[in-house]
Amino acid sequence: MISDSILIWRSACATDVGKVRRVNEDAYLDLHELGLWVVADGMGGHMAGDVASRMIVESCKQIDEPKDLNSFIADVEYRLIEVNRKLREMAEQQYNDSTIGSTVAALLAYDRQCACLWAGDSRIYRLRDNKLEQMTRDHSMVEEYLAEGFMSPEEVYKSGLANALTRAIGAQDELEVDVRIEDMQDGDSSRLLEIEADSLEVSRMFRTSAHARSITIDRKREALYVLSFMHGTLTAVDIKTGSKIWTIKTGGKPGGLCIDGDSLFVSSRRGILRIDLDTVWDSANIPTRN
């Protein structure tokens, strides 16, 4: 902290092509000095998804230092709309009207406020007081059916609708970008996530805010650990596919997670539980991935 009105930001970004595609269609932008972070996921199954995601990032790179949050939002929104227009023109002129698109989620920070801008199913989460909250609402058929009560989460999970988006950059002539403005607090942590659309298992765990007490990433094993608040369970999820790998009971009312080498520490009212990750993975018959 420098003053009561300025927050210091630290950030890190990573992306991986995964095991399915040959081309990485994800792109990200980390301009923490400006207070701008963007993730874009080119639409798989369509033409030139990597081109679409890169165009979003390259356009947002040109943003000047904002004068206030409103002008900051307007600048980012304008650039996304311009990319949408260019992608529609490119699709018509070069790709026989095939869709060239990408989802996007952008986090803007100015003074002690932040804004979430998004189109599609890329997400922004906020970690505050050990509670993980999804700040964005997916623009997808899955989300629409759940919101209207047409299908249960279990029915949606089995339906194969995970890839059906209702909004994305480049998908339609007119683009509507959703915006959410929030006040920030000391200690807030935001996560921009692009977990592939088939990872509905992850979506289900995050859907109820009480479910996700804490999360942490195990880079060595390419796993995301999710600690459940309600049930006191620890679940390992494959980062690349979103599939659940294993689940164990931790006991007690859980608090948080911390990785140190090959040890995972889980805090609770009973104290701190140390989990040897090599032992857990061996017992689950999952080889350690280096």
C-alpha positions as CSV (number, residue, x, y, z in Angstrom):
1,M,0.0,0.0,0.0
2,I,1.3,3.5,-0.9
3,S,-1.8,5.5,0.3
4,D,-5.4,4.9,1.2
5,S,-6.4,5.2,-2.4
6,I,-3.8,3.1,-4.2
7,L,-3.6,-0.6,-4.4
8,I,-0.4,-2.5,-5.4
9,W,-1.0,-5.3,-7.9
10,R,0.9,-8.5,-8.4
11,S,-0.1,-10.9,-11.2
12,A,1.0,-13.9,-13.2
13,C,-0.3,-15.6,-16.3
14,A,0.1,-18.9,-18.1
15,T,-1.5,-20.8,-20.9
16,D,-1.1,-24.3,-22.4
17,V,-2.2,-25.8,-25.7
18,G,-3.4,-28.9,-24.0
19,K,-3.7,-32.4,-25.4
20,V,-6.4,-32.0,-27.9
21,R,-5.5,-29.2,-30.3
22,R,-2.2,-28.5,-32.1
23,V,-2.7,-24.7,-32.0
24,N,-3.1,-22.7,-28.8
25,E,-6.2,-20.6,-29.3
26,D,-5.9,-18.9,-26.0
27,A,-4.3,-15.5,-25.5
28,Y,-3.8,-13.2,-22.5
29,L,-2.7,-9.7,-21.6
30,D,-1.1,-8.7,-18.3
31,L,-0.7,-5.0,-17.9
32,H,-0.7,-4.7,-14.1
33,E,1.0,-1.3,-14.2
34,L,-2.1,-0.1,-16.1
35,G,-4.6,-2.2,-14.1
36,L,-5.7,-4.3,-17.1
37,W,-5.9,-8.0,-17.5
38,V,-7.5,-9.9,-20.4
39,V,-8.0,-13.6,-21.3
40,A,-9.4,-14.6,-24.7
41,D,-10.3,-18.1,-25.8
42,G,-10.6,-18.6,-29.6
43,M,-13.7,-20.6,-30.4
44,G,-12.7,-24.2,-31.0
45,G,-14.4,-25.9,-34.0
46,H,-14.5,-22.7,-35.9
47,M,-12.1,-21.0,-38.2
48,A,-9.0,-19.1,-37.0
49,G,-9.9,-19.0,-33.3
50,D,-6.2,-18.2,-32.5
51,V,-6.4,-15.2,-34.8
52,A,-9.5,-13.9,-33.0
53,S,-8.0,-14.2,-29.5
54,R,-4.8,-12.5,-30.6
55,M,-6.7,-9.6,-32.2
56,I,-8.5,-9.0,-28.9
57,V,-5.2,-8.9,-26.9
58,E,-3.3,-6.8,-29.5
59,S,-6.1,-4.2,-29.6
60,C,-6.3,-4.0,-25.8
61,K,-2.5,-3.5,-25.7
62,Q,-2.9,-0.1,-27.3
63,I,-5.0,1.4,-24.5
64,D,-3.7,4.6,-23.0
65,E,-3.5,5.3,-19.3
66,P,-7.1,5.9,-18.1
67,K,-8.3,9.1,-16.6
68,D,-11.1,7.4,-14.6
69,L,-12.9,4.1,-14.5
70,N,-15.7,5.1,-16.8
71,S,-13.4,6.1,-19.6
72,F,-11.3,3.0,-19.0
73,I,-14.4,0.8,-19.4
74,A,-15.5,2.8,-22.5
75,D,-12.1,2.4,-24.1
76,V,-11.9,-1.4,-23.6
77,E,-15.5,-1.9,-24.7
78,Y,-14.9,0.2,-27.9
79,R,-11.9,-1.9,-28.8
80,L,-13.8,-5.2,-28.3
81,I,-16.6,-3.9,-30.5
82,E,-14.1,-2.9,-33.2
83,V,-12.5,-6.3,-33.1
84,N,-16.0,-7.8,-33.4
85,R,-16.6,-5.7,-36.5
86,K,-13.2,-6.7,-38.1
87,L,-13.8,-10.3,-37.4
88,R,-17.2,-10.2,-39.1
89,E,-15.6,-8.5,-42.1
90,M,-12.8,-11.1,-42.2
91,A,-15.2,-14.0,-42.0
92,E,-17.2,-12.6,-45.0
93,Q,-14.2,-11.8,-47.1
94,Q,-11.7,-14.6,-46.3
95,Y,-13.6,-17.5,-44.7
96,N,-16.8,-17.8,-46.7
97,D,-18.9,-16.4,-43.8
98,S,-17.6,-19.0,-41.4
99,T,-17.6,-17.8,-37.8
100,I,-14.3,-16.5,-36.5
101,G,-14.7,-15.8,-32.8
102,S,-13.4,-15.8,-29.3
103,T,-14.7,-15.4,-25.8
104,V,-13.2,-12.7,-23.6
105,A,-13.0,-11.7,-20.0
106,A,-11.3,-8.4,-18.9
107,L,-10.5,-7.1,-15.5
108,L,-10.0,-3.4,-15.1
109,A,-8.7,-1.8,-11.9
110,Y,-8.8,2.0,-11.2
111,D,-8.3,3.6,-7.8
112,R,-10.2,1.3,-5.4
113,Q,-12.8,0.0,-7.9
114,C,-12.6,-2.7,-10.5
115,A,-14.7,-3.6,-13.5
116,C,-15.4,-7.0,-15.1
117,L,-16.1,-7.0,-18.9
118,W,-16.9,-10.2,-20.7
119,A,-18.6,-12.0,-23.6
120,G,-18.8,-15.8,-23.7
121,D,-17.9,-18.2,-21.0
122,S,-14.4,-17.1,-19.9
123,R,-14.7,-16.2,-16.2
124,I,-13.5,-13.9,-13.5
125,Y,-13.5,-15.1,-9.9
126,R,-12.8,-13.0,-6.7
127,L,-11.3,-14.5,-3.6
128,R,-12.3,-12.4,-0.5
129,D,-12.2,-13.5,3.1
130,N,-11.5,-17.1,1.9
131,K,-14.7,-17.1,-0.1
132,L,-14.5,-17.7,-3.9
133,E,-17.2,-15.9,-5.9
134,Q,-17.8,-16.1,-9.6
135,M,-18.1,-12.4,-10.8
136,T,-19.2,-13.2,-14.4
137,R,-22.2,-15.1,-15.7
138,D,-21.6,-17.4,-18.7
139,H,-23.1,-16.5,-22.0
140,S,-24.0,-20.1,-22.8
141,M,-27.0,-22.4,-23.4
142,V,-26.0,-24.2,-20.2
143,E,-26.3,-21.1,-18.1
144,E,-29.6,-20.1,-19.8
145,Y,-31.2,-23.5,-19.2
146,L,-30.0,-23.5,-15.6
147,A,-31.3,-19.9,-15.0
148,E,-34.7,-20.8,-16.5
149,G,-35.0,-24.0,-14.6
150,F,-35.4,-26.1,-17.8
151,M,-32.7,-28.5,-16.7
152,S,-30.9,-29.5,-13.5
153,P,-27.1,-29.2,-13.3
154,E,-26.8,-33.0,-13.6
155,E,-29.0,-33.0,-16.7
156,V,-26.9,-30.2,-18.3
157,Y,-23.7,-32.0,-17.4
158,K,-24.9,-35.1,-19.4
159,S,-26.4,-33.1,-22.3
160,G,-23.3,-32.2,-24.3
161,L,-24.3,-28.5,-24.4
162,A,-21.1,-27.2,-22.9
163,N,-19.8,-25.8,-26.1
164,A,-23.0,-23.9,-27.1
165,L,-22.4,-20.2,-26.6
166,T,-25.0,-17.4,-26.8
167,R,-22.4,-14.6,-27.1
168,A,-18.8,-14.1,-28.2
169,I,-16.6,-11.7,-30.0
170,G,-17.1,-12.2,-33.7
171,A,-20.2,-14.4,-33.4
172,Q,-22.8,-11.8,-34.4
173,D,-22.9,-8.4,-36.1
174,E,-23.9,-6.5,-33.0
175,L,-21.8,-7.2,-29.8
176,E,-23.1,-6.6,-26.3
177,V,-20.4,-6.6,-23.6
178,D,-21.5,-7.2,-20.0
179,V,-20.0,-5.0,-17.3
180,R,-19.9,-5.3,-13.6
181,I,-18.4,-2.7,-11.3
182,E,-17.3,-3.5,-7.7
183,D,-15.4,-1.8,-4.9
184,M,-12.1,-3.5,-4.0
185,Q,-10.8,-4.3,-0.5
186,D,-7.3,-4.9,0.8
187,G,-6.4,-8.6,0.3
188,D,-8.8,-9.2,-2.6
189,S,-7.5,-11.6,-5.2
190,S,-9.0,-11.9,-8.7
191,R,-8.6,-14.8,-11.1
192,L,-9.3,-14.7,-14.8
193,L,-9.8,-18.3,-15.9
194,E,-10.2,-19.9,-19.2
195,I,-11.0,-23.5,-18.4
196,E,-12.0,-25.3,-21.6
197,A,-15.8,-25.5,-22.1
198,D,-15.9,-29.3,-21.6
199,S,-14.7,-28.9,-18.0
200,L,-18.2,-28.7,-16.7
201,E,-17.1,-30.7,-13.6
202,V,-15.2,-27.6,-12.6
203,S,-18.2,-25.4,-13.3
204,R,-20.4,-27.5,-11.1
205,M,-18.0,-27.3,-8.2
206,F,-17.9,-23.5,-8.5
207,R,-21.6,-22.9,-9.2
208,T,-22.5,-22.9,-5.5
209,S,-20.4,-20.3,-3.7
210,A,-20.4,-22.4,-0.5
211,H,-18.8,-25.3,-2.4
212,A,-15.5,-23.7,-3.2
213,R,-13.8,-22.7,0.1
214,S,-10.3,-22.4,-1.4
215,I,-8.4,-23.3,-4.6
216,T,-4.8,-23.7,-5.4
217,I,-2.8,-24.9,-8.5
218,D,-0.3,-27.8,-8.5
219,R,1.9,-27.0,-11.6
220,K,4.0,-30.2,-11.1
221,R,1.0,-32.5,-11.5
222,E,-1.1,-30.1,-13.7
223,A,-3.9,-30.2,-11.3
224,L,-6.3,-27.7,-9.6
225,Y,-7.2,-28.5,-6.0
226,V,-10.6,-27.4,-4.8
227,L,-11.5,-27.5,-1.1
228,S,-15.2,-27.9,-0.4
229,F,-16.6,-25.7,2.4
230,M,-19.7,-27.8,3.0
231,H,-18.4,-31.3,2.8
232,G,-14.8,-30.9,3.9
233,T,-13.5,-32.7,0.8
234,L,-10.5,-32.0,-1.3
235,T,-10.8,-32.6,-5.1
236,A,-8.1,-32.7,-7.7
237,V,-9.1,-31.6,-11.1
238,D,-7.1,-31.9,-14.3
239,I,-6.2,-28.4,-15.5
240,K,-6.2,-29.3,-19.2
241,T,-9.4,-31.4,-19.4
242,G,-11.4,-30.2,-16.3
243,S,-12.1,-33.8,-15.3
244,K,-12.1,-34.9,-11.7
245,I,-9.1,-37.0,-10.8
246,W,-9.6,-37.9,-7.2
247,T,-11.4,-36.8,-4.0
248,I,-10.5,-37.3,-0.4
249,K,-12.1,-36.3,2.9
250,T,-10.2,-33.7,4.9
251,G,-12.5,-33.6,8.0
252,G,-13.4,-30.5,10.1
253,K,-14.5,-27.1,8.8
254,P,-11.9,-26.2,6.2
255,G,-10.1,-22.9,5.9
256,G,-7.5,-22.7,3.2
257,L,-4.9,-24.4,1.1
258,C,-1.2,-24.0,0.7
259,I,1.4,-26.0,-1.4
260,D,5.0,-26.3,-0.3
261,G,7.0,-28.7,-2.5
262,D,5.2,-32.1,-2.4
263,S,3.1,-31.2,0.7
264,L,-0.4,-29.7,0.7
265,F,-1.4,-28.0,3.9
266,V,-5.1,-27.7,4.7
267,S,-6.1,-25.5,7.6
268,S,-9.3,-26.1,9.6
269,R,-10.6,-25.6,13.1
270,R,-8.9,-28.8,14.1
271,G,-5.5,-27.4,13.1
272,I,-3.4,-27.9,10.0
273,L,-3.5,-31.1,8.1
274,R,-0.4,-32.0,6.0
275,I,-1.1,-34.1,2.9
276,D,1.7,-35.9,1.1
277,L,0.8,-35.4,-2.5
278,D,3.0,-38.2,-3.9
279,T,1.3,-40.7,-1.5
280,V,-2.2,-39.5,-2.5
281,W,-1.5,-39.6,-6.2
282,D,0.2,-43.1,-5.9
283,S,-2.8,-44.4,-4.0
284,A,-5.1,-43.1,-6.8
285,N,-3.0,-44.9,-9.4
286,I,-2.3,-41.7,-11.2
287,P,1.3,-41.2,-12.3
288,T,3.1,-38.0,-11.2
289,R,3.4,-35.7,-14.2
290,N,6.7,-33.8,-14.4
